Amino acid sequence: MAAIKAMPAEQRLNSPGFVDRYKSAAAAYQDQLETKRRERDKRKRRQVLKAVS
């Protein structure tokens, strides 16, 4: 119980806005993954084109 009281109020699971902050962080992470996937796909496409030409 003392550990919970020592935790800052904005980091607690029941704090107002926690779910919104979590969802926005999750969306930002998904965007990062999508960007990395696109870059990886572009590199693969370029390698295929180099091999064909």
ROFIDO-213304 format. One record per residue (C-alpha): residue number from 1; chain; z, y, x. Coordinates in Angstrom, 3 decimals. Last residue first. Layout:
BEGIN
+-----+----+----------+----------+----------+
:   i : ch :        Z :        Y :        X :
+-----+----+----------+----------+----------+
: NUM :  A :        Z :        Y :        X :
...
+-----+----+----------+----------+----------+
***
This chain:
BEGIN
+-----+----+----------+----------+----------+
:   i : ch :        Z :        Y :        X :
+-----+----+----------+----------+----------+
:  53 :  A :  -63.845 :   -5.355 :   18.111 :
:  52 :  A :  -62.028 :   -8.180 :   16.310 :
:  51 :  A :  -58.999 :   -8.329 :   18.601 :
:  50 :  A :  -58.583 :   -4.565 :   18.536 :
:  49 :  A :  -58.789 :   -4.551 :   14.736 :
:  48 :  A :  -56.151 :   -7.277 :   14.481 :
:  47 :  A :  -53.825 :   -5.392 :   16.820 :
:  46 :  A :  -54.323 :   -2.206 :   14.804 :
:  45 :  A :  -53.455 :   -4.001 :   11.563 :
:  44 :  A :  -50.288 :   -5.423 :   13.118 :
:  43 :  A :  -49.248 :   -1.975 :   14.334 :
:  42 :  A :  -49.835 :   -0.502 :   10.877 :
:  41 :  A :  -47.767 :   -3.283 :    9.268 :
:  40 :  A :  -44.867 :   -2.581 :   11.651 :
:  39 :  A :  -45.042 :    1.130 :   10.859 :
:  38 :  A :  -45.047 :    0.402 :    7.119 :
:  37 :  A :  -42.066 :   -1.949 :    7.451 :
:  36 :  A :  -40.118 :    0.635 :    9.463 :
:  35 :  A :  -40.767 :    3.278 :    6.801 :
:  34 :  A :  -39.709 :    0.902 :    4.023 :
:  33 :  A :  -36.498 :    0.022 :    5.870 :
:  32 :  A :  -35.661 :    3.701 :    6.316 :
:  31 :  A :  -36.336 :    4.367 :    2.629 :
:  30 :  A :  -34.053 :    1.465 :    1.672 :
:  29 :  A :  -31.336 :    2.997 :    3.851 :
:  28 :  A :  -31.728 :    6.367 :    2.116 :
:  27 :  A :  -31.487 :    4.650 :   -1.276 :
:  26 :  A :  -28.305 :    2.838 :   -0.216 :
:  25 :  A :  -26.776 :    6.106 :    0.998 :
:  24 :  A :  -27.675 :    7.790 :   -2.298 :
:  23 :  A :  -26.180 :    4.909 :   -4.267 :
:  22 :  A :  -22.964 :    4.926 :   -2.239 :
:  21 :  A :  -22.559 :    8.692 :   -2.554 :
:  20 :  A :  -23.069 :    8.418 :   -6.335 :
:  19 :  A :  -20.600 :    5.538 :   -6.571 :
:  18 :  A :  -17.977 :    7.452 :   -4.599 :
:  17 :  A :  -18.402 :   10.608 :   -6.703 :
:  16 :  A :  -14.858 :   10.617 :   -8.002 :
:  15 :  A :  -12.569 :    8.488 :   -5.855 :
:  14 :  A :  -11.855 :    4.953 :   -7.056 :
:  13 :  A :  -13.327 :    3.234 :   -4.005 :
:  12 :  A :  -11.320 :    5.394 :   -1.620 :
:  11 :  A :  -13.163 :    7.335 :    1.057 :
:  10 :  A :  -12.775 :   10.758 :   -0.610 :
:   9 :  A :   -8.989 :   10.319 :   -0.826 :
:   8 :  A :   -8.552 :    9.885 :    2.930 :
:   7 :  A :   -6.879 :    6.563 :    3.736 :
:   6 :  A :   -3.175 :    6.789 :    4.637 :
:   5 :  A :   -2.221 :    6.160 :    1.012 :
:   4 :  A :   -4.264 :    2.983 :    1.014 :
:   3 :  A :   -2.731 :    1.775 :    4.265 :
:   2 :  A :    0.752 :    2.366 :    2.857 :
:   1 :  A :    0.000 :    0.000 :    0.000 :
+-----+----+----------+----------+----------+
***
